[in-house]
């Protein structure tokens, strides 16, 4: 019975892992690069509305510098 409870607990924790996962600096750079088609200049972690975000500065193919915000928790662009 104890091993069954341990197994169930481990499975529940494994299912909850995506909620705890966070996007890495490299992943945020890749998302911003794909979204802009440009070259990543800088990546830094900051907050927006109390939530952690990656602030990614990119140079677009048109020569413009843009800032793209990426949610740390989900990897979505804001």
C-alpha positions in Angstrom: 0.0 0.0 0.0 2.9 2.4 0.8 4.5 1.8 -2.5 1.2 2.4 -4.3 0.8 5.7 -2.5 4.4 6.6 -3.4 3.8 5.8 -7.1 0.5 7.8 -7.2 2.3 10.8 -5.5 5.1 10.6 -8.1 2.7 10.5 -11.0 0.8 13.5 -9.7 4.0 15.5 -9.3 5.1 14.5 -12.8 1.8 15.7 -14.2 2.1 19.0 -12.4 5.6 19.7 -13.7 4.6 21.8 -16.8 2.9 24.3 -14.4 6.2 24.7 -12.6 8.3 24.8 -15.8 9.8 28.1 -16.9 11.2 29.3 -20.1 15.0 29.6 -20.2 16.9 32.6 -21.5 17.9 30.7 -24.6 14.3 29.6 -25.2 13.1 33.2 -24.9 15.7 34.4 -27.4 14.6 31.7 -29.8 10.9 32.7 -29.5 11.7 36.4 -30.0 14.0 35.6 -33.0 11.3 33.5 -34.6 8.6 36.1 -33.9 10.6 39.0 -35.3 12.8 37.3 -37.9 15.6 39.4 -36.6 18.9 39.1 -34.6 18.8 39.0 -30.8 20.8 41.7 -29.2 20.1 41.2 -25.5 18.0 39.2 -23.1 17.2 40.2 -19.5 14.7 39.1 -16.9 12.3 41.6 -15.5 8.7 41.9 -14.3 5.5 43.1 -15.9 2.3 43.5 -13.8 4.0 41.4 -11.1 4.9 38.5 -13.3 8.4 37.6 -14.4 9.1 38.1 -18.1 12.1 38.0 -20.4 12.8 41.3 -22.1 14.4 40.5 -25.5 15.9 43.2 -27.6 16.1 42.3 -31.3 17.3 44.0 -34.5 14.8 43.4 -37.2 15.7 42.8 -40.9 14.5 46.3 -41.6 17.1 47.7 -39.2 14.7 48.6 -36.4 15.5 47.7 -32.7 12.4 46.2 -31.0 11.7 44.9 -27.6 9.7 41.7 -27.3 8.4 40.5 -23.9 8.2 36.7 -23.3 6.3 35.3 -20.3 8.7 33.2 -18.2 6.0 30.8 -17.1 4.4 30.0 -20.5 6.8 31.3 -23.3 4.1 33.4 -24.8 4.9 36.8 -26.3 3.2 39.8 -24.7 
